[in-house]
């Protein structure tokens, strides 16, 4: 127990050094519109927490990487309707099933927790009201083309 505590204590400074940024590798839709392409659905993955600030989390849509979340950041993309799996990789991999509908918006909250080696995550689908509130606390990604 003493060794685990010392290991955890030695990792605490990592929480306060450097900050991972949020980067997106797919098209970032126009944020002035609810949905840019009405034949598609929009997905937000939001990470409002500071826990694990030095670590970015890779987010995928059915296995295709969309981008990486950093603290107080969000990813946003649009895709064809249907059932998909959105996943996020940290010390663990968390995944949620999402039913994407044309013209609709899905909000996913990425919870951060301390892990043994690095931060752990958990994805949860949240309501539109809650999603809009949390989105205001987050910054848009740097779009990498």
C-alpha positions as a printed Julia matrix, in Angstrom:
145×3 Matrix{Float64}:
   0.0    0.0     0.0
   2.86   2.35    0.86
   4.48   1.71   -2.54
   1.24   2.46   -4.39
   0.86   5.7    -2.45
   4.45   6.75   -3.21
   3.97   5.9    -6.89
   0.76   7.91   -7.02
   2.43  10.81   -5.21
   5.32  10.79   -7.69
   2.86  11.01  -10.62
   0.9   13.98   -9.24
   3.33  16.56  -10.71
   2.52  15.17  -14.16
  -1.03  16.43  -13.7
   0.27  19.98  -13.56
   2.9   19.88  -16.3
   2.15  20.61  -19.91
  -1.29  20.47  -21.39
  -2.45  18.22  -24.13
  -4.35  20.06  -26.83
  -7.52  19.0   -28.59
  -6.86  18.1   -32.22
  -9.36  17.02  -34.87
  -8.43  15.05  -38.0
 -11.81  15.06  -39.8
 -13.92  17.94  -41.14
 -14.99  20.33  -38.36
 -18.56  21.47  -39.16
 -19.79  25.06  -39.09
 -20.64  25.78  -35.44
 -23.18  28.48  -36.34
 -25.5   25.75  -37.66
 -27.18  23.02  -35.59
 -26.2   20.52  -38.3
 -24.18  21.56  -41.35
 -25.44  18.73  -43.6
 -29.11  17.94  -42.86
 -28.7   14.39  -44.24
 -26.2   13.67  -41.43
 -26.18  13.72  -37.64
 -23.75  15.69  -35.46
 -21.66  14.24  -32.62
 -19.87  16.15  -29.86
 -17.36  14.56  -27.49
 -16.61  17.0   -24.66
 -13.85  16.82  -22.05
 -14.39  19.68  -19.58
 -12.13  18.27  -16.84
  -8.54  19.2   -16.0
  -7.65  15.76  -14.57
  -4.98  14.17  -16.76
  -4.21  17.52  -18.41
  -0.93  16.31  -19.89
  -2.58  13.39  -21.66
  -4.67  13.47  -24.8
  -7.33  10.83  -25.44
  -7.81   9.4   -28.94
 -11.47   9.37  -29.99
 -12.74   7.06  -32.74
 -15.97   6.62  -34.7
 -16.42   2.91  -35.53
 -12.64   2.47  -35.31
 -11.73   5.5   -37.44
  -9.86   8.13  -35.42
 -11.63  11.49  -35.31
  -9.15  13.33  -33.11
  -7.71  13.65  -29.63
  -9.28  15.43  -26.69
  -7.36  17.63  -24.28
  -8.61  19.33  -21.11
 -11.5   21.75  -21.62
 -11.78  20.75  -25.28
 -14.32  19.16  -27.58
 -14.48  17.32  -30.89
 -17.35  17.72  -33.33
 -18.11  15.86  -36.55
 -21.02  14.83  -38.7
 -21.71  11.41  -40.18
 -24.34   9.37  -41.93
 -27.25   8.08  -39.8
 -27.07   4.66  -38.17
 -25.86   2.86  -35.07
 -22.18   3.47  -34.35
 -19.65   3.01  -31.55
 -17.72   6.04  -30.31
 -14.66   5.07  -28.29
 -11.94   6.88  -26.4
  -8.55   5.43  -25.52
  -6.6    6.32  -22.38
  -5.2    3.85  -19.85
  -8.44   2.06  -20.66
 -10.78   2.13  -23.64
 -14.31   3.39  -23.08
 -17.05   3.07  -25.69
 -20.7    4.03  -26.14
 -23.25   3.03  -28.76
 -24.81   6.02  -30.48
 -27.86   6.08  -32.72
 -27.07   8.86  -35.19
 -30.15  10.42  -36.83
 -30.23  12.89  -39.71
 -30.47  16.48  -38.49
 -30.0   15.5   -34.82
 -27.15  16.2   -32.38
 -25.6   13.68  -29.96
 -23.63  14.85  -26.92
 -21.03  12.63  -25.24
 -19.33  13.56  -21.96
 -15.78  12.23  -21.49
 -15.21  11.76  -17.74
 -11.61  11.67  -16.54
 -10.28   9.75  -13.53
  -6.87   8.95  -12.12
  -5.51   5.61  -13.28
  -2.47   3.55  -12.27
  -0.2    4.76  -15.05
  -2.13   7.58  -16.7
  -5.65   8.99  -16.74
  -8.65   6.72  -17.31
 -11.83   7.77  -19.06
 -15.51   6.97  -19.29
 -17.89   8.07  -22.03
 -21.53   8.84  -21.28
 -24.29  10.03  -23.59
 -25.94  13.08  -22.05
 -29.06  15.16  -22.75
 -29.13  18.08  -25.18
 -29.62  20.6   -22.35
 -26.69  19.23  -20.36
 -24.57  18.95  -23.52
 -25.14  22.57  -24.53
 -24.22  23.72  -21.01
 -20.97  21.71  -20.92
 -20.06  22.72  -24.48
 -19.9   26.37  -23.33
 -17.07  25.37  -20.94
 -15.0   23.78  -23.71
 -12.78  25.07  -26.49
 -12.9   23.99  -30.12
 -10.17  21.72  -31.48
  -7.2   22.61  -33.59
  -8.12  21.14  -36.97
  -5.31  19.09  -38.51
  -5.62  18.55  -42.26
